[in-house]
Amino acid sequence: MATNDYHFITHWRVRGTVNEVADILKDATQLPRWWPSVYLDVRQLEAGDSEGVGKIVSLYTKGWLPYTLRWQFRVTESNYPYGFALEAWGDFVGRGIWRLAQDGDYTNVTYDWQLRADKFLLSALSFLLKPIFSANHHWAMQRGEESLKLELERRHATTAEEVVRIPAPPAPTFPHNRRRRKTA
């Protein structure tokens, strides 16, 4: 494995149905609302087919480290509501597979993410800082599980008073500029 290659497998367990979780994950444009610690801006560029295959999404993201990433993904496979696969390009290149499995009142979520960091900073410093870059990814995914649990709580709330008691999702670390670069 090259020093700028990464492979992460993340496991989440959340209270909710696979359909609820799949509906949240498949609507990428809502990521900045419910997972704002990582997703600063998300735009759908192409819709894809009725299952979402072919959908192209542009993302501006960050973790706890003071750098941002610009990347895109295309949904390459869909097995709704049990998961989907994507290919990514931009500041990193790779493939991600989301898998969802119902387990009683819970959904077990697995994300298998294989990527190569192409952003100059990440690529050039991976040989030295790979453990820190990996910790940044794990931090981001922990915020994702926490944020998904809060989003499911909001969706399950039956009164306005219940919704008000649910805390906001974790915010981003470090100041950042939400302005998007113009692309050709």
PEPEWO-V97008 format. One record per backbone hydrogen bond with DSSP energy under -1.0 kcal/mol. CO is the residue of the C=O (numbers start at 1). NH is the residue of the N-H. Records with the same first field share a line. If there is no record, write none. Layout:
BEGIN
CO->NH / NH
END
This chain:
BEGIN
2->5
4->117
6->115
8->113
10->111
12->109
14->107
17->21
18->22
19->23
20->24
21->25
22->26
26->28
27->30
28->31
30->33 / 34
31->35
35->38 / 39
38->62
41->60
43->58
46->56
49->52
52->55
53->49
55->75
56->45 / 46
57->73
58->43
59->71
60->40 / 41
61->69
65->67
69->61
70->91
71->59
72->89
73->57
74->87
75->54
77->85
79->82
82->100
83->79
84->98
85->76 / 77
86->96
87->74
88->94
89->72
91->118 / 119
93->116
94->88
95->114
96->86
97->112
98->84
99->110
101->108
103->106
105->16
106->103
107->14
108->101
109->12
110->99
111->10
112->97
113->8
114->95
115->6
116->93
119->123
120->124
121->125
122->126
125->128 / 129
126->130
129->133
130->134
131->135
132->136
133->137
134->138
135->139
136->140
137->141
138->142
139->143
140->144
141->145
142->146
143->147
144->148
145->149
146->150
147->151
148->152
149->153
150->154
151->155
152->156
153->157
159->163
160->164
161->165
163->166
END
